[in-house]
Amino acid sequence: MRLNQSTCHRRPAMRRRQHGMTFIGLLCILALVGLIGYAGLRLVPLYLNYMKVARSMDATASELKSDNPDPGAIRRSLEKHWQIEDISTVEAKEVEIVKNESGISLHLAYDDAAPYIDNVSLSVHFDKSVKMQ
């Protein structure tokens, strides 16, 4: 029995050419990147809304920092900033106004959710505190 020399030489050459990723591997990686990217796109509006809330609370704190404001004035200022920023996910009256020996602080904690795929949602917890004095 004699081996064909051309067959023996082809196998190492085939193995040398088989480098890299397969098409199925590439599709799996693209699907994973796509799912993560889609989740990021769904979460961006939630974080933009949180940034509006934080900006409104900071603006209220800087506006009324020099005075010794009463809770009613703070609440009115918060509601004004809520209307300017067009915040709809959380109400201005949900902000806690806490008065203690170090001064006045504003605190807001809330959860927000965005639909992801079918009956799966992405949920995020936001917590913001601002000291006025």
C-alpha positions in Angstrom: 0.0 0.0 0.0 1.4 3.2 -1.1 0.4 6.7 0.3 -0.2 9.4 -2.1 2.3 12.2 -1.4 0.0 14.9 -2.5 -2.6 13.9 0.2 0.0 13.9 2.9 1.1 17.4 2.0 -2.4 18.8 1.8 -3.4 18.1 5.4 -0.7 20.3 7.1 -1.5 23.0 4.6 -5.2 22.9 5.4 -4.4 23.2 9.1 -2.2 26.2 8.5 -5.0 28.0 6.7 -7.6 27.4 9.3 -7.1 30.4 11.6 -9.5 33.0 12.9 -13.2 33.0 13.8 -15.9 31.1 12.2 -19.0 32.7 10.8 -21.2 31.3 13.6 -18.8 32.6 16.2 -19.0 36.0 14.6 -22.8 35.9 14.6 -22.9 35.0 18.3 -20.6 37.8 19.2 -22.6 40.3 17.1 -25.8 39.1 18.7 -24.3 39.6 22.2 -23.0 43.1 21.3 -26.4 43.9 19.7 -28.3 42.9 22.9 -26.0 44.9 25.1 -26.2 47.9 22.7 -30.0 47.7 22.7 -30.1 47.6 26.5 -27.9 50.8 26.5 -30.3 52.5 24.1 -33.3 51.6 26.3 -31.5 53.0 29.4 -30.3 56.3 27.9 -33.7 58.1 28.4 -33.9 57.0 32.0 -30.5 58.5 32.8 -31.2 61.6 30.9 -34.4 62.1 33.0 -32.3 61.5 36.1 -29.9 64.2 35.0 -32.8 66.6 34.7 -33.9 65.7 38.2 -30.4 66.2 39.6 -30.0 69.5 37.7 -33.3 70.8 39.1 -32.4 69.8 42.7 -29.0 71.5 42.3 -30.5 74.6 40.8 -33.1 74.8 43.7 -30.3 74.4 46.3 -28.1 77.1 44.7 -31.0 79.5 44.3 -32.1 79.3 47.9 -28.7 78.8 49.5 -28.2 82.2 51.0 -31.6 82.6 52.6 -33.1 80.5 55.3 -35.9 79.2 53.1 -39.1 77.7 54.4 -40.2 74.3 53.0 -43.0 76.0 51.0 -40.5 78.2 49.1 -38.3 75.2 48.4 -41.3 73.2 47.2 -42.4 76.1 44.9 -38.9 76.4 43.5 -38.7 72.6 42.9 -42.1 72.7 41.1 -40.9 75.6 38.9 -37.8 73.7 37.9 -39.8 70.5 37.3 -42.0 72.4 34.8 -39.0 74.0 33.1 -37.2 70.7 32.7 -40.4 68.8 31.8 -39.8 66.0 34.3 -42.6 63.4 34.1 -41.4 60.2 35.8 -41.3 61.6 39.3 -43.3 64.4 41.0 -41.7 67.4 42.7 -43.7 66.6 45.8 -41.8 63.3 46.2 -38.6 65.2 47.1 -38.0 65.0 50.9 -37.0 68.2 52.5 -35.0 67.3 55.6 -34.1 70.0 58.2 -31.3 69.1 60.7 -28.5 70.9 62.6 -26.2 71.0 59.6 -28.8 72.7 57.4 -31.5 71.7 54.9 -31.1 68.9 52.5 -33.2 67.6 49.6 -33.4 63.9 49.1 -35.1 61.8 46.3 -35.0 58.1 45.7 -37.0 56.4 43.0 -37.0 53.5 40.6 -37.6 53.7 36.9 -38.0 50.9 34.4 -37.8 50.6 30.6 -39.3 47.8 28.6 -36.6 45.6 27.0 -37.8 42.6 25.0 -41.4 41.3 25.3 -42.1 40.9 29.0 -38.5 41.7 30.2 -37.8 45.1 31.6 -34.7 46.9 32.7 -35.0 48.5 36.2 -32.8 51.2 37.6 -32.7 52.7 41.1 -31.8 56.4 41.4 -30.9 58.2 44.7 -30.0 61.9 44.9 -29.3 64.1 47.9 -28.4 67.8 47.8 -27.3 69.9 50.8 -28.6 73.5 50.7 -26.5 75.0 53.6 
